[in-house]
Amino acid sequence: MSEIVPPPQVWPSLHARNARALISFLTDVFGFVPTVVYGEGDRVDHAELEWPLGGGIMLGSAPEPDEGRTWVLEPGTFGAYVVTDDPDGLFKKCQEAGVTVIREVSDTDYGSREFAVKDPEGNYWSFGTYRGAPRPAR
């Protein structure tokens, strides 16, 4: 019997000029998995992308200036750190896709192997093996 994994409880979110293209990029190059994508035509009203090791992001099309939305995130201003077990393989895949490299893959003084890139919308993504500091028992 497989265990049901609860959805993430913290959702980083972003808006995109071309959300459908960004979703394709994030799935094809980085390896995110689409959970849901709502919207018609080129517009994405809401999308959730799962990261295979846990967590996920939400994204959608940037609203038009006259839409009167209160939650407006400027496209290209997002940044995230994402845990990966294979930073070298993912970095190679990013290079093959022509992704803009911000920082080459390297080892850090805190024990992580990581790199940083920009997606086609200008968002910053850092991928590495560091899983965060240990949490105290509750």
N, C-alpha and C positions, 0 to 999 in steps of 0.2 A: 504494500500500500504506500503510495507516495504522499509525502507531507505537503500540505498546502502552505505556500509561502505567502505571508501577508504582503500587501503592496507597501512601497516605501512610505514613510510618514513625513518626510521632508522632500519637497519637489523643487529643485532649481528650475526656473522657467526663463524663456526668452522669446522674443519676437523676431521674425525674419521677413525680409523683403520678398523672398521666394521660398516660402516654407516647404513646399513640395520638393523642390530641388535640394533644400537643406536636409530634409528627412532622408532622401535618397543618398546623399553624401554621408550622413551620419551612420546609416545602416550599411552601405556598401564599403566604405573606407574604414570607419572606426569600429564597426561591429555592433552598434546598438540594434535592438530588435523592436519594431513597432508593435505596440500593444493595441492602441486605438488611434484612428485618424478620422476626425469629423470635419466635414466641409464639402463644398461643391466646387467643381472646376479648379481653378488655380488657388482658390482661397482655402486655408486651413483654419477652422474655428478653434480646434483643440486637438492636440496630438500628445500621446504619451509614448515615450521610447524607453524600453527597459535596457539596463546594462547587465550583461550575463552574470557578472559576479555579484550583483545586488545593486539596488537603487535604480534611479531613472531620472528622466527630465521631462518637462512639459514644454510644448512650444506651439506657436500659432503664427498666422500672418499678422504683420504689423497693421494696426488699425489706420484707417484714413484719418487725416487731421480733423475732419468735421464729424467724426463718429461720436465724439463726446465720451469716450471710454476713460475710466479713471485709472486703470492698470495699464500704463503705457511704458514699454521698455524699448529704448532705442535699439534698432538692429545693429549688431556688431559690437555691443558693449558687454557681452557676457563673458565670463571666464569660469573654468571648472578644473578641478583635479580629479582624475579618474584612475582607479586602481586597475592594473592589468598584470597578469602573470607572465606576459611575453612582450615587454617593451621593445625589444629588438625587432621582433617579427612585425609588430604594429608600426614601428617607425619605418621599416622597409616598405610596408604597404602604403603608408602615407607618402613616402618619397616617390613610389611608382605612380601614385595618383596625382603628383605634382603639387602637393600641399605646401603652403608657405611654412618653412621651418623657422621657429623662433629660437629654439635651443636644441642642439644635436643630442642624441641619446648619450648619456654619461652616468657615472656613478656619483652619488652625493656623499657628503661627510656624515649623513644620518642614516646611511645604509640602503638608500633607494637607488634603483636604476630607472632613469626617467628622461623624458624629452618634452618639448612644447612646440605646438603648431597653431596655425590660424585656419579656421574653416573658410569656405568661400564668402560668408557673410561678414568676416572680420572678427569673429569670436575667438577667444584664446582657450586652448585646451592643453592641459599638461597631463601626461600619462606616466604612471610609474608603479613601482612595486611596493611603495610605502603604504601601509594600511592604517596609519594613524597610531596614536599612543594607546597603550592598553587601558581599558576602562576598568574602574574599580567594581567589585562585586556589589550588587544591590540587594 
